Amino acid sequence: MKKPTLHYMLSTYRLDQLYLPAAFWALFAIVSLFQLEPDHLLDMARAYLGAVVPLVAGIMGAYAILDDPVLELRFATPARTAAMLTERLGLIFAVQALCALTFQAFVLAFGADLSPLGNAFRVQLAWLIPTVSLMTLGCAASLLGTQSMGGAFLVGLTWLVEILARGWLAHNNGKYVLVFMGALMPDHPDLTPNQITLAVLSLTFLIISWALLRRQERYI
């Protein structure tokens, strides 16, 4: 059997999940236009890049595998588990990356100053690290619980708790797993250890997802 093509992945993917990131992008773009002062645009960029993009990626990650309408057919083919994860999560990441980069271009076009987030590399890490973290968390949790809704719930709960308790987490050991630090606290002295920890956790969640997905009988 030939390897799945991009057209195949798009045709079998739930398009309503592609509407979700587009809707949030449009909402934040419209709100940004209400007040074009640089400080307001920076706040909108912080919120969208550091909080909304990761949340949407996490929810989509939870539905990435188990909501595949031809999952049983995929299991019946010699396609590798790693390839399936790469295809599904890769597509989600590509969509979120497109949203993040185009929103940056949008606010910069209207005079936003993103330098408080750091240099260009730091700006990209501010959304990339939390996006990958919540996306892999959602995928691993949904496979562990054998249902997408459970993974999405865990992502939403983690997101909400960290938003509400971000100040407390930032001054305790929770600072190492605070996914919003790069966007909301770019001057935190432990930002680099935080991002390294989240990257390691993301890799761990990805390995867990791979190991769980190899037990195909759990999902048929």
N, C-alpha and C positions, 0 to 999 in steps of 0.2 A: 504494500500500500504506500502511496506517495505521502510525503510529509504534508501536513496541513498547510495550506497557503493562507496569506493574509485575508484573501477574499472569503475563504472558508471560516476563519476565525470570526470575521465581522458578521457573516451571515448566520452563524450559530450563537453569537453573543446577544444577550438581552439588551436591545437598543434603549430600553427605558433607563438603563444605568448610564448610558452615554448622555442622555438628556439631563441627568442630575448635575454633573459638573458644568455643563453649558448653562444651566439655569442659575447656578450660584455665581458663575463668572459674570453673567449679564446683570444679576442683582447688585453685585459689588461695583460693577462698572457704572451703573446708573446712580447708585448712592454716591460714588466718588464725584460725579458730575455736579452734585448739589452744592459742593463747596470745594473749590479748586486751589485752596491754600496748600502750600507744601506740607505743612504739619498734618493737615487732614488727610492728604493723599498718602503720607507715610503711615498714619494710623490704619488706613484702609488696607494698605499693602501688608502691614504686619498681621492684621487680622485674617486677611484672605490667604496669604502665603503660609503663615505659621500655624493657623488653626483650621481654616475651612478646607484647604486642599488636603491636608492629612486626614481629616475626618471623612471626607468623601472617598478618598483612596482606601481607608480602612473598611468602610461599608462595602465598597465594590470588591475589595479583596475577600471579604467574607462570603460573597456570592460568586466568586470567580470560578470555582471548581464544581461544586455540588449542584449549581443551577444550570450546568451545561445540558441542553436538551438531548444531546446524543452521547451522554456520559458512558452508558453501557456499551455503545458501539466503539467508543474510544478505548475502553478496557479490553474489548475483543480484538483489537489490533495490536501489532507489535510496537506501537509507539511507546517511547520511554517516558517514565514518570517525570524525570527532570525536564524533558521537552514540553510536557503538558503544563507544568508549573511555569516554565519560562514563557510559553505562549500566552497563557492567561494573565499572569501577573505582569508580564512585559507589556501587554496591551494596555492594562490599567495604568501602569506607570507612564507609558507614552502619552496617554490622554491627559493625565495630571501634569506632566511636564509641559505639555503644550499650553495648558491653561495657565500654569505658573509663569512661563516665559512671556506669553502674550499679555498677561495682566501687568507684568513688570514694564513691558514696552508701552502699554496703555497709560499707566500713571506717569512714566518718565516723559511721555509726549506732552503731558499737561503740566510739567514742571516739578514733579516729585523729586525729592532728594533722598535716596536710599542709603546714603553713606553712614547714617547712624547704625545700620545693620552690619557695617564692616565693608571690606573690599568686595569686588564682584564675586570672588570665590565664596566668601562668607555668606553673601546674600543667597547664593544658590544652596548652600548647605542648610540655611535657615528653613527651607521648605523640603529639601530632599531627604534629610535625615528623619524628620517626623513622618513624612509621607511613607517612606519605606518601612519605618517601624510599625505604624498602625496597619499598613497594608498586609504585612507578613503576620502580624498578630491576628488580624481578622481571618486570614486564610487558615492559620494553624488552629485557631479556636473552633472554626466551623468544621474542620476535618476531625478534630478531637471529639467534638460533640455530635458529629454526623448530621448537623443541620446548620444551614446558613444563618438563620435568625439568631442562633446562640452566639455565633462569631460577631455578627453585627452589634448585638446587645453589649458584648464585652468591650468592643471598640468604643461604642457610645458612652458606656459607663466609665471607661478609662479616661476618655477625652473630657467628660464632664468633671470627674473628680480632680483631674490635674488642672483644669481651668480654674475651678473654685479654690483649690488648695495650693495654687502655684507659689504664693508667697511663702507659705510654711515649708513646702517641699524644697524651695530654693535655698533655705537656710538649714536644711537637715540632709540626711543621707539620700533623701528622695531626689535631691538635685541631680543625681546621676541618671535618673530615668524620667526627668521632666522633659517631655517631648517638645514643649514650646519655648525652651530656653533660647534657642538661636534667634527667634523672631522677637520675643517679648523681653528678653534679658540679654542682649548681645554683649554687654559689658561684664557679665558675670565671670569671676576669675576661674570658675571650673567649667567653662563652656566646652573647652576641648576634651576633657575627660568625659563630660556628659555625652558629647557626640560620638566618642569612641565606644562608650558603653552601649549606646543605642544602636550603633552599627553592629556590634557583637551580638546584641539581642536579636536584631533583625536576621542576622545570619543563622542564629540558633532557631528562630521561629521557622525559617525557610527549611532548615534541615529536618525539623520536626514534621513540617508539612510533607516533605518528600518521603520520610519514613512512614507516615500514616497513609499516604496515598498509595504506597506499594501494597498495602493490605486492601486490595480492591474489593474483596467480598463484603467489607463493612458498608460499602456505598451502593450496592446493587439491590 
